[in-house]
Amino acid sequence: MKTSTEINSIAKKVGMEKAVELCAKAGFDAWDFSMFDMRGSKEAPLPLEASNQLNGIHYLEFARKLKKIGLDNGIVCNQSHAPFPVHVPEVRSCLKRAIECTAEAGGEICIIHPDNNKTAEQNAEMYAELLPFAKSYGVKIATENMWNWDKTKDESSFAACATGEDFKKHIDVVGSDFLVACLDLGHAEMRGSGDGAVNMIKTLGHRLQALHIHDNDRWHDSHQIPFSMSIDFDAIVRALKEINYKGYFTLEADTFLKDYNEDNVFSGVVKLSESAKKLADMFERL
């Protein structure tokens, strides 16, 4: 079982190029290409002409540069994460560019969120539009389980793909081998919205080809390092083994590094790698 991690939280400290290098030195097998800088804030995306390297005209060159840094250090890009939320027009316009960058970086899967408040049939329209483009680049699209927040109940509430059945429906209604599932384990374990990671894994079966792994208190979306909070990873790993999961163990514990700085962030990346390796070892021992 190979391990990977998102690079966005590392890049905030040292830049994307150095982030890929640190992932390799910490012992990860791969890196997850975070493309959130293809826009600014969620509601005020950057224009394509902005100075960020993923927004300028040389975005594909930048993706190739990151790929080379990874390969020079012995790791690959396994997957990517497109910007969100997709209901924002300026974000929606970035999705094909995210797929292009995924291919240039060497990634096999691009995670593209569904619209939280649309049905499987409604979200299928977006995926059906993108899939021929993705297929031409040899990149699969993965949809992800989402959540909303009920302020009255003070807990998460249903959103697209929040349950195993709705997640499966989102994929099956499209009916393409190029649309798969990325299960966010933290989202799946939040109180109120879903039916738990183990149930979702078993329901998704072969559709599950990517993961976002992090820990929480089974209430809030904490995005913390595995084994630091309340999620039962033993049961989750057993379920993944049961369905013969063949993807990477990819961390999305992006909150963990918030108190680190440029000088000590590598020690934090090492801790993340150690937690991912622990999960991988658990899987291999079964």
VMD Tcl script that draws the C-alpha trace (Angstrom):
set ca {
  {0.00 0.00 0.00}
  {1.49 3.33 -1.09}
  {1.05 6.64 0.71}
  {0.47 10.21 -0.42}
  {-0.55 13.59 0.99}
  {-2.07 16.86 -0.14}
  {0.58 19.54 -0.65}
  {-1.51 22.66 -0.05}
  {-0.82 22.92 3.68}
  {2.92 22.42 3.09}
  {3.00 24.85 0.16}
  {1.56 27.59 2.38}
  {4.83 27.42 4.33}
  {7.45 26.76 1.64}
  {5.82 26.95 -1.82}
  {4.62 24.15 -4.07}
  {8.02 23.18 -5.48}
  {9.57 22.69 -2.06}
  {6.40 20.98 -0.80}
  {6.78 18.17 -3.34}
  {10.42 17.75 -2.38}
  {9.59 17.58 1.34}
  {6.93 14.92 0.73}
  {9.59 12.73 -0.86}
  {12.16 13.33 1.86}
  {9.57 12.55 4.55}
  {8.92 9.14 3.03}
  {5.70 9.52 1.07}
  {5.38 7.56 -2.18}
  {3.35 10.25 -3.94}
  {1.88 13.74 -3.72}
  {-1.65 15.04 -4.20}
  {-1.70 18.12 -6.46}
  {-3.74 20.78 -4.61}
  {-5.06 23.30 -7.13}
  {-6.97 25.63 -4.84}
  {-4.85 28.58 -5.96}
  {-6.57 28.46 -9.33}
  {-8.90 30.94 -7.64}
  {-8.79 33.28 -4.68}
  {-11.35 32.99 -1.91}
  {-14.24 30.61 -2.46}
  {-16.56 33.42 -3.48}
  {-14.01 35.65 -5.23}
  {-11.95 33.47 -7.58}
  {-8.84 34.81 -9.24}
  {-9.06 35.52 -12.96}
  {-7.08 33.36 -15.35}
  {-4.64 36.24 -15.92}
  {-3.67 36.47 -12.24}
  {-0.03 36.15 -11.30}
  {-0.34 32.75 -9.62}
  {1.43 30.07 -11.63}
  {-1.71 27.96 -11.92}
  {-3.65 30.90 -13.32}
  {-1.17 32.32 -15.82}
  {-0.57 31.18 -19.38}
  {2.28 28.89 -18.32}
  {0.20 26.69 -16.01}
  {1.04 23.47 -17.87}
  {4.75 24.23 -17.67}
  {4.36 24.65 -13.92}
  {2.59 21.28 -13.64}
  {5.40 19.65 -15.60}
  {7.93 21.33 -13.32}
  {6.28 19.86 -10.23}
  {6.22 16.44 -11.88}
  {9.96 16.64 -12.56}
  {10.72 17.70 -8.99}
  {8.77 14.69 -7.77}
  {10.43 12.26 -10.13}
  {13.88 13.67 -9.35}
  {13.14 12.89 -5.72}
  {11.62 9.46 -6.34}
  {7.88 10.14 -6.00}
  {4.93 10.57 -8.36}
  {1.72 12.57 -8.44}
  {-1.07 10.08 -7.75}
  {-4.08 12.41 -7.78}
  {-5.17 16.03 -7.70}
  {-7.85 18.20 -6.18}
  {-9.60 20.74 -8.39}
  {-10.77 24.09 -6.96}
  {-14.22 24.37 -5.42}
  {-17.11 25.13 -4.88}
  {-18.28 24.23 -8.35}
  {-21.43 26.39 -8.16}
  {-19.19 29.48 -8.52}
  {-18.90 30.18 -12.28}
  {-15.26 31.24 -12.08}
  {-14.40 27.98 -10.33}
  {-16.43 25.92 -12.79}
  {-14.41 27.49 -15.60}
  {-11.19 26.15 -14.01}
  {-12.13 22.48 -13.99}
  {-10.86 21.55 -17.43}
  {-7.61 23.35 -16.65}
  {-7.34 21.29 -13.46}
  {-7.73 18.11 -15.50}
  {-5.01 19.26 -17.89}
  {-2.67 19.99 -14.99}
  {-3.39 16.59 -13.49}
  {-2.34 14.88 -16.69}
  {0.80 16.99 -17.07}
  {1.80 16.26 -13.47}
  {1.31 12.53 -14.02}
  {-1.77 12.12 -11.85}
  {-4.37 9.47 -12.61}
  {-7.37 10.93 -10.77}
  {-8.71 14.49 -10.41}
  {-11.10 15.02 -7.49}
  {-13.91 17.37 -8.48}
  {-16.54 18.10 -5.84}
  {-20.20 17.72 -6.67}
  {-22.50 20.64 -5.98}
  {-23.54 20.06 -2.35}
  {-27.19 20.86 -2.96}
  {-27.84 19.08 -6.24}
  {-29.14 15.57 -6.84}
  {-27.17 12.79 -8.49}
  {-28.99 13.47 -11.76}
  {-28.26 17.20 -11.59}
  {-24.58 16.72 -10.77}
  {-24.36 14.16 -13.56}
  {-24.77 17.00 -16.05}
  {-21.49 18.57 -14.93}
  {-19.61 15.28 -14.89}
  {-20.99 14.22 -18.27}
  {-19.76 17.52 -19.71}
  {-16.25 17.05 -18.29}
  {-15.74 13.32 -18.83}
  {-14.96 13.31 -22.58}
  {-12.29 15.95 -21.92}
  {-10.88 13.98 -18.97}
  {-10.94 10.74 -20.94}
  {-8.94 12.36 -23.75}
  {-6.22 13.11 -21.19}
  {-6.38 9.66 -19.58}
  {-7.52 11.15 -16.26}
  {-10.35 9.78 -14.14}
  {-12.66 12.16 -12.28}
  {-13.51 11.31 -8.68}
  {-16.54 12.77 -6.99}
  {-16.45 13.19 -3.21}
  {-18.83 12.90 -0.25}
  {-19.87 16.35 1.01}
  {-21.69 17.88 3.99}
  {-23.72 20.91 4.97}
  {-24.10 22.34 8.47}
  {-27.35 22.51 10.45}
  {-26.93 25.46 12.83}
  {-30.02 24.52 14.79}
  {-28.84 20.98 15.53}
  {-25.15 22.03 15.59}
  {-24.10 19.15 13.41}
  {-23.57 18.27 9.78}
  {-26.53 17.64 7.51}
  {-27.05 15.85 4.22}
  {-25.27 16.99 1.06}
  {-24.35 15.31 -2.22}
  {-22.77 11.85 -1.78}
  {-23.08 12.04 2.02}
  {-24.43 8.49 2.27}
  {-23.18 5.35 0.60}
  {-26.34 4.95 -1.46}
  {-26.35 8.54 -2.71}
  {-22.61 8.33 -3.43}
  {-23.11 5.14 -5.44}
  {-26.03 6.73 -7.29}
  {-23.90 9.73 -8.28}
  {-21.47 7.37 -9.99}
  {-23.88 4.84 -11.44}
  {-26.22 7.41 -12.99}
  {-23.31 8.62 -15.13}
  {-22.24 5.09 -16.03}
  {-18.60 5.71 -16.96}
  {-15.45 3.93 -15.81}
  {-13.85 7.38 -15.76}
  {-16.07 8.59 -12.90}
  {-15.04 7.03 -9.58}
  {-15.31 7.71 -5.85}
  {-12.94 9.55 -3.53}
  {-14.12 8.84 0.00}
  {-13.31 11.56 2.49}
  {-13.09 9.57 5.71}
  {-13.46 12.62 7.95}
  {-16.61 13.78 6.18}
  {-18.03 10.28 6.38}
  {-17.57 10.17 10.16}
  {-19.17 13.55 10.96}
  {-22.25 13.36 13.14}
  {-25.56 13.98 11.43}
  {-24.98 13.74 7.70}
  {-23.82 10.32 6.59}
  {-23.82 6.64 7.46}
  {-20.18 6.18 8.44}
  {-17.00 5.38 6.54}
  {-17.20 1.60 6.95}
  {-20.73 1.41 5.52}
  {-19.78 3.74 2.67}
  {-16.70 1.70 1.78}
  {-18.73 -1.50 1.60}
  {-21.48 0.17 -0.44}
  {-19.06 1.74 -2.92}
  {-16.94 -1.37 -3.47}
  {-14.96 -1.22 -6.73}
  {-16.12 2.37 -7.33}
  {-13.85 3.53 -4.51}
  {-10.48 4.38 -6.06}
  {-9.20 7.33 -3.98}
  {-9.19 8.52 -0.38}
  {-8.92 11.68 1.69}
  {-7.69 10.53 5.09}
  {-7.79 12.64 8.23}
  {-9.08 12.47 11.80}
  {-11.79 14.30 13.73}
  {-13.99 14.13 16.83}
  {-16.75 12.49 14.76}
  {-18.60 15.79 14.91}
  {-16.57 18.54 13.21}
  {-14.53 18.58 10.01}
  {-11.19 18.86 11.80}
  {-8.79 17.55 9.10}
  {-6.30 16.42 11.72}
  {-3.51 13.84 11.59}
  {-4.71 10.22 11.83}
  {-4.71 8.63 15.30}
  {-4.98 12.00 17.06}
  {-8.76 12.13 17.58}
  {-11.75 9.75 17.52}
  {-12.05 7.93 14.18}
  {-11.76 4.12 14.33}
  {-9.14 3.49 11.66}
  {-8.91 -0.23 12.50}
  {-12.46 -0.79 11.29}
  {-11.94 1.43 8.24}
  {-8.75 -0.34 7.18}
  {-10.46 -3.72 7.56}
  {-13.32 -2.53 5.34}
  {-10.86 -1.28 2.71}
  {-9.13 -4.66 2.75}
  {-12.50 -6.41 2.44}
  {-13.29 -4.61 -0.82}
  {-9.71 -5.12 -2.08}
  {-9.02 -1.39 -2.28}
  {-6.19 -0.75 -4.75}
  {-5.69 3.02 -4.54}
  {-3.29 5.08 -2.48}
  {-3.64 6.02 1.18}
  {-3.76 9.79 0.65}
  {-3.82 12.16 3.62}
  {-5.81 15.38 3.69}
  {-4.85 16.37 7.24}
  {-4.29 19.94 6.15}
  {-5.10 21.54 9.53}
  {-2.26 19.68 11.24}
  {0.49 21.97 9.93}
  {-1.20 25.28 10.76}
  {1.11 26.00 13.74}
  {4.30 25.01 11.93}
  {6.49 27.52 10.11}
  {8.97 27.40 7.25}
  {11.81 26.36 9.56}
  {10.13 23.40 11.24}
  {7.43 22.29 8.77}
  {9.48 19.31 7.61}
  {9.20 17.72 11.05}
  {5.42 17.99 10.71}
  {5.48 16.39 7.26}
  {7.52 13.53 8.72}
  {4.83 12.98 11.36}
  {2.18 12.92 8.65}
  {4.19 10.37 6.70}
  {4.59 8.20 9.78}
  {0.83 8.20 10.35}
  {0.19 7.25 6.72}
  {2.75 4.45 6.92}
  {1.07 3.15 10.07}
  {-2.22 2.91 8.18}
  {-0.50 1.24 5.23}
  {1.15 -1.30 7.54}
  {-2.22 -2.04 9.16}
  {-3.65 -2.73 5.69}
  {-0.75 -4.95 4.65}
  {-0.90 -7.05 7.81}
  {-4.52 -8.08 7.19}
}
mol new
graphics top color blue
foreach p $ca { graphics top sphere $p radius 0.5 }
foreach p [lrange $ca 0 end-1] q [lrange $ca 1 end] { graphics top cylinder $p $q radius 0.2 }
display resetview
